[in-house]
Amino acid sequence: MALPTSFTMPDGSVYDLDHMQRMNSAVSVTVNGKRYRIPVVVIFSTHCYTDGKNGTVKMTDNLYFHTDNTGHRAFCEERYNTSLKLPDRVRNMIEESGACYKLDKASNYVHLHDQGKPDKWRGWYVLFTFDRSKAGEPVALRVSITSYHYRMKKPDNLRWTGSFKFPALVAEWLRNREDVLQQFPEIVDDAGTGAVKPP
């Protein structure tokens, strides 16, 4: 389902959603002793700028937003304003090898600490999952940003308290998915050793 490119409020105000469209990047990883440069496609869920209303949002409500088949949610101006920084934060996670954490059910997250608060787990959380890009698209690792929100404490379903650099998390995901990994060519130097040339 294509993501909307804007949202119009009942008063006619229009909120641009270009920043929530798909984003392309790449990550270098080592899997089973071999080096790969993996293309990455980032997809942002509408959860990044909508809010759940505990079943009170109806399809006829002015602020109803058709989300990713995950129930009735409403456009949220506060979350929208927060989402404006999200693409840069995701790009930093991928390209600068930001620290990530694991949740159960194959989900992961990045924690951005609220520097003004003493509790180290308080702050913004970027939740995401991995899968292969859909058929018909260029072969890539798809990173689905499933939510972006502020939390007072760490998630209850934290799998491991230690952090992982983004490339290590990707490598772990690919290690048991040979059918996906074989879609990407191995990086080799002129001697055929598998070493990566310096840029």
C-alpha positions as CSV (number, residue, x, y, z in Angstrom):
1,M,0.0,0.0,0.0
2,A,1.4,3.4,-1.0
3,L,1.9,5.8,1.8
4,P,0.0,9.1,1.6
5,T,2.0,12.2,0.6
6,S,0.0,14.7,2.7
7,F,-2.9,14.9,5.2
8,T,-5.5,17.6,5.3
9,M,-7.0,18.7,8.6
10,P,-10.8,19.6,8.9
11,D,-9.8,23.3,8.9
12,G,-8.0,22.9,5.6
13,S,-4.5,22.9,7.0
14,V,-2.3,20.5,4.9
15,Y,0.6,18.5,6.5
16,D,3.2,17.4,4.0
17,L,4.3,13.7,4.4
18,D,7.2,13.7,1.9
19,H,9.6,12.9,4.7
20,M,7.8,9.7,5.5
21,Q,8.2,8.2,2.0
22,R,10.6,5.3,1.3
23,M,14.3,6.1,1.8
24,N,17.3,4.3,0.2
25,S,20.7,3.6,1.9
26,A,23.2,0.8,2.2
27,V,25.2,-1.0,4.9
28,S,28.5,-3.0,4.8
29,V,28.4,-6.3,6.7
30,T,30.4,-9.4,7.3
31,V,28.5,-12.7,7.3
32,N,30.3,-16.0,7.8
33,G,33.6,-14.4,7.0
34,K,32.4,-12.8,3.8
35,R,31.9,-9.1,3.1
36,Y,28.8,-7.6,1.5
37,R,27.4,-4.2,0.7
38,I,23.7,-4.5,1.3
39,P,21.3,-2.1,-0.3
40,V,18.7,-0.9,2.2
41,V,15.2,0.3,1.6
42,V,13.5,2.1,4.6
43,I,9.7,2.1,4.8
44,F,8.0,4.4,7.4
45,S,4.7,3.2,9.0
46,T,1.9,5.6,9.4
47,H,2.2,4.8,13.1
48,C,5.0,7.4,13.1
49,Y,2.5,10.2,12.9
50,T,-0.8,8.8,14.1
51,D,-2.0,7.9,17.6
52,G,-4.2,5.1,18.8
53,K,-7.5,6.1,20.4
54,N,-8.4,2.8,22.1
55,G,-11.1,2.0,19.6
56,T,-12.8,5.4,19.8
57,V,-11.7,6.5,16.3
58,K,-14.3,5.8,13.7
59,M,-13.8,5.8,10.0
60,T,-16.2,8.8,9.7
61,D,-14.2,10.9,12.1
62,N,-12.4,13.9,10.6
63,L,-9.0,12.9,11.9
64,Y,-9.3,9.2,11.0
65,F,-6.3,8.0,9.1
66,H,-6.2,4.8,7.1
67,T,-3.2,3.1,8.5
68,D,-1.3,-0.1,7.6
69,N,-4.2,-2.5,8.3
70,T,-3.5,-2.2,12.0
71,G,-6.7,-0.6,13.2
72,H,-8.3,2.8,13.6
73,R,-5.8,5.6,14.4
74,A,-5.9,9.4,14.2
75,F,-3.5,11.9,12.7
76,C,-1.5,13.4,15.6
77,E,0.1,16.8,15.2
78,E,2.5,16.2,18.1
79,R,3.8,12.9,16.6
80,Y,3.9,14.5,13.1
81,N,6.2,17.3,14.4
82,T,8.4,14.7,16.1
83,S,8.5,12.6,12.9
84,L,10.2,15.4,11.0
85,K,13.5,14.4,12.6
86,L,13.0,10.7,12.1
87,P,14.6,10.3,8.6
88,D,17.8,11.8,9.8
89,R,17.8,9.6,12.9
90,V,17.3,6.5,10.8
91,R,20.0,7.5,8.4
92,N,22.4,8.0,11.3
93,M,21.5,4.6,12.6
94,I,22.3,3.0,9.3
95,E,25.2,5.0,8.0
96,E,26.9,5.9,11.3
97,S,26.4,2.4,12.8
98,G,24.2,3.6,15.6
99,A,23.5,1.4,18.7
100,C,20.4,-0.8,18.5
101,Y,18.6,-3.1,20.9
102,K,16.5,-6.2,20.4
103,L,12.9,-6.9,21.3
104,D,11.1,-10.2,21.2
105,K,9.1,-11.3,18.1
106,A,12.0,-10.2,15.8
107,S,11.6,-6.5,16.4
108,N,14.4,-4.1,17.2
109,Y,14.7,-0.5,18.4
110,V,16.9,2.5,18.8
111,H,16.7,4.5,22.0
112,L,17.3,8.3,21.9
113,H,17.8,9.4,25.4
114,D,16.0,12.5,26.6
115,Q,19.0,14.5,27.8
116,G,16.9,16.6,30.1
117,K,15.8,13.6,32.2
118,P,17.8,11.5,34.7
119,D,16.2,8.1,33.8
120,K,18.5,6.6,31.2
121,W,15.6,4.7,29.5
122,R,13.4,7.8,29.1
123,G,13.3,9.2,25.6
124,W,12.3,8.5,22.0
125,Y,12.2,5.0,20.6
126,V,12.5,4.0,16.9
127,L,11.0,0.5,16.5
128,F,11.9,-1.5,13.3
129,T,11.9,-4.9,11.7
130,F,13.9,-6.5,8.8
131,D,12.7,-8.4,5.8
132,R,13.5,-8.8,2.1
133,S,12.2,-6.1,-0.3
134,K,9.0,-7.1,-2.0
135,A,9.0,-8.9,-5.3
136,G,9.3,-6.6,-8.3
137,E,11.5,-4.1,-6.4
138,P,15.3,-4.0,-6.5
139,V,16.8,-6.7,-4.2
140,A,17.4,-5.0,-0.9
141,L,17.1,-5.4,2.8
142,R,13.8,-3.7,3.9
143,V,13.9,-1.9,7.2
144,S,10.3,-1.2,8.3
145,I,10.0,1.6,10.8
146,T,6.9,0.4,12.7
147,S,6.7,3.1,15.3
148,Y,8.4,6.2,16.7
149,H,7.3,7.5,20.1
150,Y,8.3,8.8,23.5
151,R,8.5,6.4,26.4
152,M,9.0,6.9,30.1
153,K,10.8,3.5,30.6
154,K,12.4,0.7,28.6
155,P,10.1,-1.8,26.8
156,D,9.0,-4.8,28.8
157,N,9.8,-7.2,26.0
158,L,13.5,-6.3,25.9
159,R,15.4,-9.4,24.8
160,W,18.9,-8.3,25.7
161,T,20.2,-5.3,27.6
162,G,23.4,-5.0,25.5
163,S,23.4,-2.9,22.4
164,F,24.4,-4.0,18.8
165,K,25.8,-1.8,16.1
166,F,23.4,-1.7,13.1
167,P,25.7,-3.7,10.8
168,A,26.0,-6.4,13.4
169,L,22.3,-6.6,13.8
170,V,21.9,-6.9,10.0
171,A,24.6,-9.6,9.8
172,E,22.9,-11.6,12.5
173,W,19.6,-11.4,10.7
174,L,21.2,-12.6,7.4
175,R,23.3,-15.3,8.9
176,N,20.4,-17.8,9.0
177,R,18.8,-16.6,5.8
178,E,21.0,-17.9,3.0
179,D,18.2,-17.5,0.5
180,V,18.3,-13.8,1.1
181,L,22.0,-13.4,1.4
182,Q,22.7,-15.2,-1.9
183,Q,20.9,-12.3,-3.7
184,F,23.8,-10.0,-2.9
185,P,27.3,-10.3,-4.5
186,E,30.3,-10.8,-2.2
187,I,32.8,-7.9,-2.1
188,V,36.3,-9.1,-3.1
189,D,39.5,-7.3,-3.8
190,D,41.7,-7.7,-6.9
191,A,43.4,-10.7,-5.3
192,G,40.0,-12.4,-4.7
193,T,40.5,-12.6,-1.0
194,G,37.2,-11.1,0.1
195,A,38.9,-8.1,1.7
196,V,37.3,-4.7,1.1
197,K,39.3,-2.1,-0.7
198,P,39.8,1.1,1.3
199,P,37.6,4.0,-0.1
